[in-house]
Every structure is written in C-alpha cells, then in structure tokens.
Amino acid sequence: FGTTETIIGNWFASRLSRERVILASKITGPGLPWIRDGKNIIDKKNILLAVEGSLKRLQTDYIDLYQLHWPNRGSYHFGKIWDYRPEFEAQAEEDNFLEVLQTLQTLIQDGKIGHIGLSNETAWGLSKWLQLAQRHGLPRAVSIQNEYSLLCRHFEPDLSEIAIHENCGLLAWSPLCRGILSGKYLHGARRKGARLTIDPRVDHRINPQTDAAVAKYIELAERHGLDVCQMALAFVNNQPFVTSTLIGATNMVQLKSNIDAISLDLSAEINEEIKKIRREYPLLY
C-alpha cells in the first residue's frame, strides 16, 4: 500500500507523458493497522489525506479514476462469504456515502481526480451509491472492481445486471485466481518465485474442490489446444458486464500471453463445457 504508487510515479516521470495514460488508484478501507495508525475508515478526512499522498507518490497532478477499496461496513469478499451477515445501520452508512460523494465532488472540481469507482461492493452498496449520486447531483461511480474468474463468479447473479443497465462496468480483479488457474499450485505444489511461495499466507482459495475444478479446466483447455490461462482470461474478457480485466505477471512471457488473450474468442462448445464444470463445482470460496 503506497509503495506501488512510488514505483509507478518514478517510472512515469522518466518515460511517458502523463496524458497518454489512464491512471487509477484507491483509498483503502478499514482493517489495516499500519495505514494511518488504523484510523482509516473511508470518510472526508481520510480521503483528503489519501488523495494528497497518492498524488505525491505518483508524481502527478491528477488521478483519472479514484476508487474506494472496500466498504467500511465490510462485505462477503476475501473469503468471508460463508458467514457474512449484513449487520449494520443503513442510515449511518447512507450518511457516510453522502459525505464521501460530496468530498469526491470537491476533488473533481479541484481537478485532482477525474472519475470515481467502487471496489469489493455488494448489490445493495452499488445501488445505494448510484441512487444517492443521482438524488443529490453528485459524482456517479463509473466502475466497480470486484473479484471475478472461472472459480469466483459471485458477481453474476445480481451485480452483473446493475453493471450493464446502470453503465457501471466491472474491472475484474484476480481473473486467474492468484495464478491458481494455471495449475502451478495443484496438489500443494509451490514453485520457486511463485506468488503463493513468496507470500505463504493461508489462502482461502486453496482447497480440494478448487484443485479438482482447476484440473477440469486445464483438461478442457488442452483438449481444445488452448493455454488454460488464456482461456480463463478470454472467459472474463468476453462477459458483457466486464469493462476491463486486471492482469498480473512475474515475467515478460506471462505478460505477453495475458495480453494476447484479449483477441481470443471461446467457441460455443467450450462455453457449454465451462457451464458443466461450473455446475459440478458451483461455489468454491
């Protein structure tokens, strides 16, 4: 949190004109004690502090898309779906939403941010943000950044409908499920230099059912002469509610392969087989 902005800021300063790039950043939600001493709920004070810090680290005068990383009230994301309970005071949340939107409007008027987006939101949250923006003439969220992949499809039942019909597209994060869809972590494997080897925290995505589903997707891709990672990215790219897919890579070979997936269209046969695998392994984490 923050270091990446410094790296990107240094890179931009030495290589590209700012106008050629669409730059996005976030303000984190509560729960991380090392950020602003743990006093990091998303409110007016913290937004102003966070934006100024980001502008300084990024060495820029403005951020094109500024996002709220996760809700103050919590959500079912990050492995919490099994026991999530929406126990919060709705009016207090709405009051906070309004304060946040008013603060973001001021930052837009000051030219420090261009547009706003949400992240790790729920159907209620997204609907409420859009409703309040319309009611009070405040900035409207143009995107929602939630996890979405072959293995994680919580976005589809309700949020996809809102995304399409309210023109608030999904920026899909973890489309390869932290690299799990590549198969490199099957049966407890941990390759040198791989993400889960470098960061060995217990991952809620790792379980026997996930392994079984990944093996099925690998077999499907190989049977059709496809790279499983490209197949997985193409599945995400081709969804009507997806605006952009967020990729990560540890080397240039991976990066090129991921980028090339944008031109891949999956056949009707492959999509039908994906549906069958999904029915066999419907909710993995």
NORJO-V451781 format. One record per backbone hydrogen bond with DSSP energy under -1.0 kcal/mol. CO is the residue of the C=O (numbers start at 1). NH is the residue of the N-H. Records with the same first field share a line. If there is no record, write none. Layout:
CO: NH / NH
//
This chain:
2: 6
3: 7
4: 8
5: 9
6: 10
7: 11
8: 12
9: 13
10: 14
12: 16
17: 20
18: 21
23: 65
25: 67
27: 69
32: 35
35: 38
36: 39
38: 40
41: 43
43: 47
44: 48
45: 49
46: 50
47: 51
48: 52
49: 53
50: 54
51: 55
52: 56
53: 57
54: 58
55: 60
63: 114
64: 115
65: 25
66: 117
67: 27
71: 74
85: 87
86: 88
89: 93
90: 94
91: 95
92: 96
93: 97
94: 98
95: 99
96: 100
97: 101
98: 102
99: 103
100: 104
101: 105
102: 106
103: 107
104: 108
105: 109
106: 110
107: 112 / 113
108: 111
112: 63
115: 66
116: 142
117: 68
118: 145
122: 126
123: 127
124: 128
125: 129
126: 130
127: 131
128: 132
129: 133
130: 134
131: 135
132: 136
133: 138
143: 118
144: 171
145: 120
146: 173
152: 149
153: 156
155: 160
158: 162
159: 163
160: 164
161: 165
162: 166
163: 168
169: 144
170: 243 / 244
172: 246
173: 148
174: 177
176: 181
177: 180
179: 182
180: 183
183: 186
185: 188
186: 189
191: 194
194: 198
195: 199
203: 206
207: 211
208: 212
209: 213
210: 214
211: 215
212: 216
213: 217
214: 218
215: 219
216: 220
217: 221
218: 222
219: 223
220: 224
221: 226
222: 225
227: 231
228: 232
229: 233
230: 234
231: 235
232: 236
233: 237
234: 238
236: 239
239: 242
241: 170
244: 172
251: 255
252: 256
253: 257
254: 258
255: 259
256: 260
259: 262
260: 263
261: 264
267: 271
268: 272
269: 273
270: 274
271: 275
272: 276
273: 277
274: 278
275: 279
276: 280
277: 281
//
